[in-house]
Amino acid sequence: MNTAVNVNVVHESETQRQHARVRIPAKLRYLGANRETLEMKVDDLSAGGLSFHAKQPLTVGDVLRGRLQFTVDNLGLSMDVEFQVRSFDPSSGRTGVQFQNLEQRDIATLRHLITSHLSGELISIGDVLSTLQRDNFTKARKQKDTHGGLSPLGRLRAVTFSLGVFVVGVAAFGFVAKSIYGLYFVSHAEAGVVSVPTTQVTMPRDGTVQALVDNGGEVVKGAPLASFSTSMLDLLKGHLDDQQLEPAKVEELFGKQMSGTLTSPCDCTVARQLVDDGQYAAKGTVIFQLVPRTTNPTVEARFSYRQFDDVKPGTRVNFQVAGEEQTRTGQIVSSSNLNQDDLSSDIRVQIKPDAPMPSNLIGLPASVNAKRGPSLDWLIDSAVAHGL
């Protein structure tokens, strides 16, 4: 440290003073007891206060206002200060005061002036302005409360928030794990439908039809399904000679109608009526689709050919029918190529459900998937049991 600097420093114990005193050329102006302005030379200055020789007696504890003046680069630098008299020597007039309520800008200025003076640097007005422009203070650190701690309500909120974050994290992890599992360990069908082998009832003659049973109705073998009417001319077509084809005969035959009945070929349930009542249907047109009552519906699904190894006969699958919330299980009983002449076509599989399905599901679409990796059903069941 510079010897000249040491001469200008008033050394005191750190346990007795917080700031070192430095002798810097400065003046202090303040109002005296008679409201007159007094100007005093500052003996020494620190970041916490200063000392000077007062011309008039001062009372310890009084709080005064004044202006501290410096000369920097032949320019005057002043700051308004508020100080409290901490000591006064009546014999010499030496007075020690402590700054009160200094602003951060004033504190930064004093620290810069004192630090520059101690290091022997020349003080310039540019350095002072630069000091005033930057943020010289940091926010106070939060003090930990080592005595009280959180209240019971605060602890409950903290535990509830932590539990909520944990549950959300577990749910997010489960969703991601399920998505990855479904992507890499499950084969999904491109299409699926609930089907059953059907028996078709066709129109024996050209004519109109009138149903005798409703959709979903059950009929026994030989029971009437519908009545039909056809023209006598259509019935005798191909059996008339030239004399019988005279206009008068044709008109007479055309006006005559013959009625008949369509009967059920089995103990079945009417699945669909394809021709509405009173509508004309040509010979051979399918009027009804019947489902044998002893036949359980199956599921037909279409898979991509690259999933050949995953949908072999005997493979266990899960499927869900549109409109149902439950997931059903079944087994693939057969598989075949959709187009025998095209090796690049998809594969059609037939699935036998483990439990019988109602006939009202016939024709509804179904979502089918076959697992080809480790099962995570135990994880899903556990999550459902715990409400996750």
ROFIBA-750695 format. One record per residue (C-alpha): residue number from 1; y, z negated, x; residue in three letters. Coordinates in Angstrom, 3 decimals. Layout:
+-----+----------+----------+----------+-----+
:   k :       c2 :       c3 :       c1 :   r :
+-----+----------+----------+----------+-----+
: NUM :        Y :        Z :        X : ALA :
...
+-----+----------+----------+----------+-----+
***
This chain:
+-----+----------+----------+----------+-----+
:   k :       c2 :       c3 :       c1 :   r :
+-----+----------+----------+----------+-----+
:   1 :    0.000 :    0.000 :    0.000 : MET :
:   2 :    3.553 :    0.762 :    1.204 : ASN :
:   3 :    5.337 :   -2.195 :    2.871 : THR :
:   4 :    8.566 :   -1.409 :    1.046 : ALA :
:   5 :    6.706 :   -1.579 :   -2.219 : VAL :
:   6 :    5.277 :   -4.972 :   -1.312 : ASN :
:   7 :    8.813 :   -6.320 :   -0.795 : VAL :
:   8 :    9.808 :   -5.254 :   -4.301 : ASN :
:   9 :    6.806 :   -6.939 :   -5.974 : VAL :
:  10 :    6.963 :  -10.559 :   -7.063 : VAL :
:  11 :    3.387 :  -11.766 :   -6.521 : HIS :
:  12 :    1.933 :  -14.231 :   -9.000 : GLU :
:  13 :   -1.617 :  -15.275 :   -9.907 : SER :
:  14 :   -3.411 :  -13.072 :  -12.416 : GLU :
:  15 :   -4.401 :  -16.159 :  -14.342 : THR :
:  16 :   -0.741 :  -17.035 :  -14.865 : GLN :
:  17 :    0.768 :  -13.622 :  -15.643 : ARG :
:  18 :   -0.615 :  -10.608 :  -17.391 : GLN :
:  19 :    1.763 :   -8.058 :  -15.830 : HIS :
:  20 :    3.112 :   -7.713 :  -12.303 : ALA :
:  21 :    6.885 :   -7.932 :  -11.862 : ARG :
:  22 :    8.614 :   -5.024 :  -10.165 : VAL :
:  23 :   12.220 :   -4.854 :   -9.013 : ARG :
:  24 :   13.500 :   -1.611 :  -10.499 : ILE :
:  25 :   17.195 :   -0.716 :  -10.749 : PRO :
:  26 :   17.973 :   -1.267 :  -14.412 : ALA :
:  27 :   20.556 :   -2.843 :  -16.675 : LYS :
:  28 :   20.283 :   -4.799 :  -19.916 : LEU :
:  29 :   22.956 :   -4.803 :  -22.575 : ARG :
:  30 :   22.838 :   -7.261 :  -25.478 : TYR :
:  31 :   25.127 :   -9.148 :  -27.857 : LEU :
:  32 :   26.224 :  -12.612 :  -26.765 : GLY :
:  33 :   26.973 :  -15.698 :  -28.849 : ALA :
:  34 :   30.502 :  -14.467 :  -29.661 : ASN :
:  35 :   29.210 :  -11.059 :  -30.763 : ARG :
:  36 :   30.460 :   -9.554 :  -27.551 : GLU :
:  37 :   28.482 :   -7.004 :  -25.594 : THR :
:  38 :   27.157 :   -8.347 :  -22.318 : LEU :
:  39 :   25.721 :   -6.177 :  -19.553 : GLU :
:  40 :   23.396 :   -7.766 :  -17.012 : MET :
:  41 :   21.534 :   -6.462 :  -13.984 : LYS :
:  42 :   17.769 :   -6.752 :  -14.353 : VAL :
:  43 :   16.270 :   -8.849 :  -11.549 : ASP :
:  44 :   12.657 :   -7.838 :  -12.131 : ASP :
:  45 :   10.760 :   -5.989 :  -14.798 : LEU :
:  46 :    7.206 :   -5.911 :  -16.075 : SER :
:  47 :    5.393 :   -4.319 :  -18.984 : ALA :
:  48 :    5.602 :   -7.620 :  -20.834 : GLY :
:  49 :    9.194 :   -8.686 :  -20.157 : GLY :
:  50 :   12.035 :   -9.038 :  -17.645 : LEU :
:  51 :   14.393 :  -11.533 :  -16.048 : SER :
:  52 :   18.128 :  -11.572 :  -15.426 : PHE :
:  53 :   20.981 :  -14.000 :  -14.728 : HIS :
:  54 :   22.810 :  -14.750 :  -17.951 : ALA :
:  55 :   26.534 :  -15.427 :  -17.973 : LYS :
:  56 :   26.322 :  -17.479 :  -21.148 : GLN :
:  57 :   23.808 :  -20.189 :  -22.034 : PRO :
:  58 :   20.782 :  -19.035 :  -24.047 : LEU :
:  59 :   18.396 :  -21.064 :  -26.157 : THR :
:  60 :   14.675 :  -20.850 :  -25.503 : VAL :
:  61 :   12.979 :  -19.262 :  -28.487 : GLY :
:  62 :   15.916 :  -17.130 :  -29.593 : ASP :
:  63 :   15.102 :  -13.493 :  -30.416 : VAL :
:  64 :   17.730 :  -11.013 :  -29.308 : LEU :
:  65 :   18.177 :   -7.274 :  -29.473 : ARG :
:  66 :   19.468 :   -5.141 :  -26.661 : GLY :
:  67 :   19.241 :   -1.887 :  -24.791 : ARG :
:  68 :   17.420 :   -1.376 :  -21.494 : LEU :
:  69 :   18.983 :    1.332 :  -19.331 : GLN :
:  70 :   17.532 :    3.258 :  -16.354 : PHE :
:  71 :   18.851 :    6.071 :  -14.169 : THR :
:  72 :   16.368 :    8.897 :  -13.600 : VAL :
:  73 :   17.391 :   12.107 :  -11.806 : ASP :
:  74 :   21.050 :   11.097 :  -12.294 : ASN :
:  75 :   20.387 :   10.984 :  -16.008 : LEU :
:  76 :   20.587 :    7.899 :  -18.147 : GLY :
:  77 :   17.375 :    6.732 :  -19.842 : LEU :
:  78 :   17.713 :    3.941 :  -22.366 : SER :
:  79 :   15.470 :    2.248 :  -24.892 : MET :
:  80 :   16.215 :   -0.281 :  -27.586 : ASP :
:  81 :   14.222 :   -3.469 :  -27.112 : VAL :
:  82 :   13.741 :   -6.752 :  -28.911 : GLU :
:  83 :   13.026 :   -9.769 :  -26.738 : PHE :
:  84 :   12.508 :  -13.511 :  -26.993 : GLN :
:  85 :   13.949 :  -16.032 :  -24.529 : VAL :
:  86 :   11.042 :  -17.850 :  -22.886 : ARG :
:  87 :   12.872 :  -19.677 :  -20.075 : SER :
:  88 :   16.453 :  -20.498 :  -19.087 : PHE :
:  89 :   17.772 :  -22.301 :  -15.998 : ASP :
:  90 :   21.223 :  -23.822 :  -16.803 : PRO :
:  91 :   22.081 :  -24.297 :  -13.121 : SER :
:  92 :   21.575 :  -20.686 :  -12.042 : SER :
:  93 :   21.533 :  -18.900 :  -15.386 : GLY :
:  94 :   18.206 :  -17.241 :  -14.607 : ARG :
:  95 :   16.594 :  -16.189 :  -17.846 : THR :
:  96 :   13.086 :  -14.905 :  -18.520 : GLY :
:  97 :   12.412 :  -12.990 :  -21.706 : VAL :
:  98 :    9.338 :  -11.443 :  -23.339 : GLN :
:  99 :    9.393 :   -8.111 :  -25.169 : PHE :
: 100 :    8.667 :   -8.173 :  -28.903 : GLN :
: 101 :    7.375 :   -5.375 :  -31.136 : ASN :
: 102 :    7.586 :   -2.608 :  -28.554 : LEU :
: 103 :    6.664 :    0.850 :  -29.827 : GLU :
: 104 :    3.913 :    2.817 :  -28.130 : GLN :
: 105 :    6.414 :    5.318 :  -26.717 : ARG :
: 106 :    8.415 :    2.509 :  -25.081 : ASP :
: 107 :    5.271 :    0.889 :  -23.681 : ILE :
: 108 :    4.133 :    4.220 :  -22.205 : ALA :
: 109 :    7.547 :    4.769 :  -20.628 : THR :
: 110 :    7.607 :    1.296 :  -19.050 : LEU :
: 111 :    4.086 :    1.702 :  -17.671 : ARG :
: 112 :    4.938 :    5.071 :  -16.159 : HIS :
: 113 :    8.096 :    3.754 :  -14.506 : LEU :
: 114 :    6.346 :    0.685 :  -13.100 : ILE :
: 115 :    3.259 :    2.612 :  -11.889 : THR :
: 116 :    5.347 :    5.294 :  -10.198 : SER :
: 117 :    7.510 :    2.686 :   -8.526 : HIS :
: 118 :    4.478 :    0.750 :   -7.231 : LEU :
: 119 :    2.876 :    3.898 :   -5.806 : SER :
: 120 :    6.084 :    4.957 :   -4.081 : GLY :
: 121 :    6.474 :    8.160 :   -6.079 : GLU :
: 122 :    9.801 :    9.620 :   -7.095 : LEU :
: 123 :   10.439 :    9.327 :  -10.806 : ILE :
: 124 :   11.579 :   12.498 :  -12.513 : SER :
: 125 :   12.716 :   13.131 :  -16.042 : ILE :
: 126 :    9.979 :   15.765 :  -16.433 : GLY :
: 127 :    7.266 :   13.191 :  -15.716 : ASP :
: 128 :    8.783 :   10.860 :  -18.289 : VAL :
: 129 :    8.872 :   13.571 :  -20.955 : LEU :
: 130 :    5.286 :   14.563 :  -20.163 : SER :
: 131 :    4.218 :   10.943 :  -20.566 : THR :
: 132 :    5.930 :   10.702 :  -23.936 : LEU :
: 133 :    4.255 :   13.910 :  -25.207 : GLN :
: 134 :    0.635 :   12.899 :  -24.638 : ARG :
: 135 :   -1.405 :   10.272 :  -26.426 : ASP :
: 136 :   -1.534 :    7.306 :  -24.064 : ASN :
: 137 :   -3.434 :    4.972 :  -26.362 : PHE :
: 138 :   -6.976 :    4.945 :  -27.695 : THR :
: 139 :   -8.190 :    3.456 :  -30.915 : LYS :
: 140 :   -9.365 :   -0.103 :  -30.763 : ALA :
: 141 :  -13.117 :   -0.586 :  -30.698 : ARG :
: 142 :  -14.741 :   -2.040 :  -33.724 : LYS :
: 143 :  -15.647 :   -5.639 :  -33.184 : GLN :
: 144 :  -19.118 :   -6.662 :  -34.240 : LYS :
: 145 :  -19.217 :   -9.493 :  -36.686 : ASP :
: 146 :  -21.523 :  -11.970 :  -34.968 : THR :
: 147 :  -20.945 :  -14.744 :  -37.481 : HIS :
: 148 :  -21.079 :  -13.597 :  -41.091 : GLY :
: 149 :  -23.173 :  -10.372 :  -41.154 : GLY :
: 150 :  -23.751 :   -8.348 :  -44.322 : LEU :
: 151 :  -23.631 :   -9.937 :  -47.722 : SER :
: 152 :  -26.783 :   -9.858 :  -49.896 : PRO :
: 153 :  -25.296 :   -6.987 :  -51.926 : LEU :
: 154 :  -24.435 :   -5.119 :  -48.733 : GLY :
: 155 :  -27.953 :   -5.576 :  -47.421 : ARG :
: 156 :  -29.379 :   -4.309 :  -50.723 : LEU :
: 157 :  -27.185 :   -1.217 :  -50.538 : ARG :
: 158 :  -28.164 :   -0.578 :  -46.922 : ALA :
: 159 :  -31.884 :   -0.944 :  -47.710 : VAL :
: 160 :  -31.556 :    1.283 :  -50.803 : THR :
: 161 :  -29.726 :    3.969 :  -48.853 : PHE :
: 162 :  -32.270 :    3.870 :  -46.023 : SER :
: 163 :  -35.132 :    4.066 :  -48.511 : LEU :
: 164 :  -33.486 :    7.024 :  -50.270 : GLY :
: 165 :  -33.059 :    8.885 :  -46.978 : VAL :
: 166 :  -36.693 :    8.155 :  -46.108 : PHE :
: 167 :  -37.957 :    9.435 :  -49.470 : VAL :
: 168 :  -35.855 :   12.604 :  -49.191 : VAL :
: 169 :  -37.163 :   13.161 :  -45.667 : GLY :
: 170 :  -40.780 :   12.710 :  -46.773 : VAL :
: 171 :  -40.255 :   15.081 :  -49.725 : ALA :
: 172 :  -38.669 :   17.708 :  -47.477 : ALA :
: 173 :  -41.493 :   17.390 :  -44.966 : PHE :
: 174 :  -44.070 :   17.721 :  -47.738 : GLY :
: 175 :  -42.349 :   20.819 :  -49.142 : PHE :
: 176 :  -42.218 :   22.489 :  -45.738 : VAL :
: 177 :  -45.844 :   21.558 :  -45.001 : ALA :
: 178 :  -46.987 :   22.880 :  -48.388 : LYS :
: 179 :  -45.058 :   26.143 :  -47.880 : SER :
: 180 :  -46.563 :   26.674 :  -44.436 : ILE :
: 181 :  -50.035 :   25.825 :  -45.732 : TYR :
: 182 :  -49.665 :   28.287 :  -48.638 : GLY :
: 183 :  -48.469 :   30.989 :  -46.264 : LEU :
: 184 :  -51.178 :   30.710 :  -43.608 : TYR :
: 185 :  -54.172 :   29.072 :  -45.325 : PHE :
: 186 :  -54.168 :   30.466 :  -48.903 : VAL :
: 187 :  -54.945 :   34.003 :  -50.110 : SER :
: 188 :  -52.951 :   34.921 :  -53.214 : HIS :
: 189 :  -54.051 :   37.538 :  -55.714 : ALA :
: 190 :  -51.662 :   40.379 :  -56.422 : GLU :
: 191 :  -52.526 :   40.270 :  -60.146 : ALA :
: 192 :  -54.879 :   38.456 :  -62.498 : GLY :
: 193 :  -55.782 :   38.425 :  -66.192 : VAL :
: 194 :  -58.123 :   36.502 :  -68.498 : VAL :
: 195 :  -60.716 :   38.907 :  -69.803 : SER :
: 196 :  -64.027 :   38.963 :  -71.628 : VAL :
: 197 :  -66.590 :   41.725 :  -72.377 : PRO :
: 198 :  -65.551 :   43.213 :  -75.703 : THR :
: 199 :  -67.322 :   45.236 :  -78.385 : THR :
: 200 :  -65.309 :   48.063 :  -79.913 : GLN :
: 201 :  -65.497 :   49.182 :  -83.541 : VAL :
: 202 :  -64.377 :   52.792 :  -84.016 : THR :
: 203 :  -63.356 :   54.906 :  -87.008 : MET :
: 204 :  -66.324 :   56.957 :  -88.289 : PRO :
: 205 :  -64.137 :   59.526 :  -90.139 : ARG :
: 206 :  -60.527 :   60.633 :  -90.201 : ASP :
: 207 :  -58.703 :   58.447 :  -92.701 : GLY :
: 208 :  -56.812 :   55.269 :  -93.378 : THR :
: 209 :  -58.018 :   51.726 :  -92.711 : VAL :
: 210 :  -57.490 :   48.356 :  -94.428 : GLN :
: 211 :  -58.597 :   45.193 :  -92.583 : ALA :
: 212 :  -60.629 :   42.530 :  -94.379 : LEU :
: 213 :  -60.367 :   39.859 :  -91.632 : VAL :
: 214 :  -57.462 :   38.541 :  -89.566 : ASP :
: 215 :  -57.065 :   38.440 :  -85.805 : ASN :
: 216 :  -59.016 :   35.493 :  -84.425 : GLY :
: 217 :  -61.329 :   35.391 :  -87.389 : GLY :
: 218 :  -65.058 :   34.875 :  -86.887 : GLU :
: 219 :  -67.601 :   37.221 :  -88.405 : VAL :
: 220 :  -71.382 :   37.373 :  -88.390 : VAL :
: 221 :  -73.462 :   40.432 :  -87.664 : LYS :
: 222 :  -73.286 :   42.917 :  -90.572 : GLY :
: 223 :  -70.239 :   41.296 :  -92.169 : ALA :
: 224 :  -67.498 :   43.679 :  -93.352 : PRO :
: 225 :  -64.503 :   44.047 :  -91.066 : LEU :
: 226 :  -62.424 :   46.653 :  -92.890 : ALA :
: 227 :  -62.552 :   49.346 :  -95.522 : SER :
: 228 :  -61.553 :   52.938 :  -94.913 : PHE :
: 229 :  -60.781 :   55.938 :  -97.059 : SER :
: 230 :  -61.359 :   59.533 :  -96.075 : THR :
: 231 :  -60.977 :   62.879 :  -97.794 : SER :
: 232 :  -64.071 :   64.456 :  -99.349 : MET :
: 233 :  -63.059 :   67.733 :  -97.718 : LEU :
: 234 :  -63.268 :   66.076 :  -94.287 : ASP :
: 235 :  -66.697 :   64.704 :  -95.135 : LEU :
: 236 :  -68.094 :   68.074 :  -96.194 : LEU :
: 237 :  -66.404 :   70.048 :  -93.431 : LYS :
: 238 :  -68.977 :   72.312 :  -91.781 : GLY :
: 239 :  -71.353 :   72.121 :  -94.756 : HIS :
: 240 :  -69.545 :   74.442 :  -97.198 : LEU :
: 241 :  -70.345 :   78.119 :  -97.779 : ASP :
: 242 :  -67.857 :   80.885 :  -98.477 : ASP :
: 243 :  -67.916 :   80.420 : -102.280 : GLN :
: 244 :  -67.156 :   76.709 : -101.922 : GLN :
: 245 :  -64.192 :   77.462 :  -99.638 : LEU :
: 246 :  -62.206 :   79.123 : -102.379 : GLU :
: 247 :  -58.659 :   77.708 : -102.751 : PRO :
: 248 :  -59.398 :   76.037 : -106.014 : ALA :
: 249 :  -62.509 :   74.326 : -104.634 : LYS :
: 250 :  -60.683 :   73.254 : -101.468 : VAL :
: 251 :  -57.833 :   71.772 : -103.479 : GLU :
: 252 :  -60.300 :   69.921 : -105.678 : GLU :
: 253 :  -62.180 :   68.506 : -102.682 : LEU :
: 254 :  -58.949 :   67.566 : -100.916 : PHE :
: 255 :  -57.886 :   65.426 : -103.846 : GLY :
: 256 :  -61.102 :   63.454 : -103.853 : LYS :
: 257 :  -61.394 :   60.354 : -101.594 : GLN :
: 258 :  -64.473 :   58.598 : -100.314 : MET :
: 259 :  -64.418 :   54.920 :  -99.312 : SER :
: 260 :  -66.511 :   53.148 :  -96.745 : GLY :
: 261 :  -66.790 :   49.844 :  -94.897 : THR :
: 262 :  -66.714 :   48.954 :  -91.193 : LEU :
: 263 :  -69.160 :   46.158 :  -90.371 : THR :
: 264 :  -69.507 :   43.832 :  -87.393 : SER :
: 265 :  -72.260 :   44.723 :  -84.908 : PRO :
: 266 :  -72.577 :   41.104 :  -83.655 : CYS :
: 267 :  -71.683 :   37.467 :  -84.209 : ASP :
: 268 :  -68.169 :   37.880 :  -82.884 : CYS :
: 269 :  -64.554 :   36.861 :  -83.023 : THR :
: 270 :  -61.905 :   39.453 :  -83.828 : VAL :
: 271 :  -59.817 :   39.645 :  -80.687 : ALA :
: 272 :  -57.422 :   42.473 :  -81.636 : ARG :
: 273 :  -56.793 :   44.941 :  -84.444 : GLN :
: 274 :  -55.514 :   48.118 :  -82.808 : LEU :
: 275 :  -54.613 :   50.126 :  -85.962 : VAL :
: 276 :  -52.363 :   48.595 :  -88.593 : ASP :
: 277 :  -53.361 :   48.473 :  -92.237 : ASP :
: 278 :  -52.682 :   51.692 :  -94.160 : GLY :
: 279 :  -52.249 :   53.748 :  -90.979 : GLN :
: 280 :  -54.093 :   57.026 :  -90.439 : TYR :
: 281 :  -56.691 :   57.039 :  -87.668 : ALA :
: 282 :  -58.686 :   59.927 :  -86.309 : ALA :
: 283 :  -62.413 :   59.864 :  -85.947 : LYS :
: 284 :  -63.507 :   57.819 :  -82.912 : GLY :
: 285 :  -60.283 :   55.761 :  -82.724 : THR :
: 286 :  -60.904 :   52.125 :  -81.765 : VAL :
: 287 :  -59.954 :   49.935 :  -84.722 : ILE :
: 288 :  -61.145 :   46.464 :  -83.603 : PHE :
: 289 :  -62.004 :   44.709 :  -80.362 : GLN :
: 290 :  -64.606 :   42.019 :  -80.898 : LEU :
: 291 :  -65.546 :   39.202 :  -78.561 : VAL :
: 292 :  -69.062 :   37.746 :  -78.753 : PRO :
: 293 :  -68.866 :   34.088 :  -79.680 : ARG :
: 294 :  -71.457 :   33.151 :  -77.060 : THR :
: 295 :  -69.453 :   34.711 :  -74.208 : THR :
: 296 :  -66.963 :   32.622 :  -72.218 : ASN :
: 297 :  -63.797 :   34.312 :  -70.954 : PRO :
: 298 :  -63.621 :   35.163 :  -67.282 : THR :
: 299 :  -60.734 :   35.999 :  -64.966 : VAL :
: 300 :  -60.329 :   39.340 :  -63.256 : GLU :
: 301 :  -58.031 :   39.440 :  -60.226 : ALA :
: 302 :  -56.873 :   42.040 :  -57.735 : ARG :
: 303 :  -56.685 :   41.223 :  -54.017 : PHE :
: 304 :  -55.575 :   43.289 :  -51.072 : SER :
: 305 :  -58.339 :   44.865 :  -49.001 : TYR :
: 306 :  -57.229 :   42.933 :  -45.905 : ARG :
: 307 :  -58.277 :   39.762 :  -47.782 : GLN :
: 308 :  -61.868 :   40.981 :  -47.952 : PHE :
: 309 :  -63.320 :   38.035 :  -46.013 : ASP :
: 310 :  -61.490 :   35.512 :  -48.211 : ASP :
: 311 :  -62.732 :   36.738 :  -51.625 : VAL :
: 312 :  -66.438 :   37.269 :  -51.139 : LYS :
: 313 :  -68.821 :   36.343 :  -53.977 : PRO :
: 314 :  -69.396 :   32.597 :  -53.995 : GLY :
: 315 :  -65.831 :   31.749 :  -52.868 : THR :
: 316 :  -64.157 :   28.890 :  -54.719 : ARG :
: 317 :  -60.731 :   29.711 :  -56.204 : VAL :
: 318 :  -57.978 :   28.037 :  -58.186 : ASN :
: 319 :  -56.145 :   29.780 :  -60.999 : PHE :
: 320 :  -53.484 :   28.977 :  -63.570 : GLN :
: 321 :  -53.096 :   30.831 :  -66.863 : VAL :
: 322 :  -49.611 :   31.652 :  -68.120 : ALA :
: 323 :  -48.429 :   29.036 :  -70.607 : GLY :
: 324 :  -50.683 :   26.306 :  -69.217 : GLU :
: 325 :  -49.644 :   23.513 :  -66.854 : GLU :
: 326 :  -53.132 :   22.632 :  -65.663 : GLN :
: 327 :  -54.789 :   24.357 :  -62.723 : THR :
: 328 :  -58.327 :   25.519 :  -63.368 : ARG :
: 329 :  -61.098 :   26.129 :  -60.850 : THR :
: 330 :  -63.826 :   28.731 :  -60.671 : GLY :
: 331 :  -66.078 :   30.798 :  -58.468 : GLN :
: 332 :  -66.056 :   34.493 :  -57.598 : ILE :
: 333 :  -69.234 :   36.064 :  -58.972 : VAL :
: 334 :  -68.640 :   39.717 :  -58.097 : SER :
: 335 :  -66.243 :   41.981 :  -56.247 : SER :
: 336 :  -65.802 :   45.746 :  -56.246 : SER :
: 337 :  -63.419 :   48.444 :  -55.146 : ASN :
: 338 :  -60.919 :   49.507 :  -57.790 : LEU :
: 339 :  -61.360 :   53.160 :  -56.894 : ASN :
: 340 :  -64.738 :   54.156 :  -55.544 : GLN :
: 341 :  -63.312 :   57.364 :  -54.053 : ASP :
: 342 :  -60.410 :   55.650 :  -52.244 : ASP :
: 343 :  -61.352 :   53.238 :  -49.464 : LEU :
: 344 :  -57.742 :   52.024 :  -49.152 : SER :
: 345 :  -57.553 :   50.738 :  -52.723 : SER :
: 346 :  -57.516 :   47.053 :  -53.637 : ASP :
: 347 :  -60.489 :   44.841 :  -54.456 : ILE :
: 348 :  -61.227 :   43.624 :  -57.986 : ARG :
: 349 :  -63.049 :   40.311 :  -58.307 : VAL :
: 350 :  -64.526 :   38.583 :  -61.331 : GLN :
: 351 :  -64.162 :   34.805 :  -61.513 : ILE :
: 352 :  -66.354 :   32.506 :  -63.571 : LYS :
: 353 :  -64.451 :   29.359 :  -64.618 : PRO :
: 354 :  -66.093 :   25.986 :  -64.076 : ASP :
: 355 :  -65.134 :   24.929 :  -67.610 : ALA :
: 356 :  -65.125 :   27.092 :  -70.769 : PRO :
: 357 :  -61.773 :   28.542 :  -71.782 : MET :
: 358 :  -60.528 :   29.080 :  -75.355 : PRO :
: 359 :  -60.505 :   32.615 :  -76.676 : SER :
: 360 :  -56.751 :   32.533 :  -77.349 : ASN :
: 361 :  -56.186 :   32.870 :  -73.584 : LEU :
: 362 :  -57.771 :   36.324 :  -73.482 : ILE :
: 363 :  -55.342 :   38.933 :  -72.181 : GLY :
: 364 :  -52.910 :   36.420 :  -70.656 : LEU :
: 365 :  -51.896 :   36.853 :  -66.989 : PRO :
: 366 :  -53.184 :   34.381 :  -64.416 : ALA :
: 367 :  -52.181 :   33.332 :  -60.909 : SER :
: 368 :  -55.201 :   33.177 :  -58.596 : VAL :
: 369 :  -55.470 :   31.888 :  -55.027 : ASN :
: 370 :  -58.351 :   31.269 :  -52.654 : ALA :
: 371 :  -58.102 :   28.706 :  -49.862 : LYS :
: 372 :  -59.261 :   29.784 :  -46.428 : ARG :
: 373 :  -58.195 :   26.730 :  -44.398 : GLY :
: 374 :  -58.400 :   22.926 :  -44.489 : PRO :
: 375 :  -57.776 :   21.435 :  -47.914 : SER :
: 376 :  -54.650 :   19.393 :  -48.573 : LEU :
: 377 :  -55.596 :   18.329 :  -52.086 : ASP :
: 378 :  -55.968 :   14.718 :  -50.950 : TRP :
: 379 :  -52.380 :   14.751 :  -49.662 : LEU :
: 380 :  -51.018 :   16.276 :  -52.865 : ILE :
: 381 :  -52.973 :   13.835 :  -55.049 : ASP :
: 382 :  -51.690 :   10.910 :  -52.989 : SER :
: 383 :  -48.095 :   12.118 :  -53.324 : ALA :
: 384 :  -48.456 :   12.492 :  -57.073 : VAL :
: 385 :  -49.997 :    9.009 :  -57.365 : ALA :
: 386 :  -47.009 :    7.503 :  -55.521 : HIS :
: 387 :  -44.468 :    9.384 :  -57.626 : GLY :
: 388 :  -43.317 :   11.703 :  -54.846 : LEU :
+-----+----------+----------+----------+-----+
***
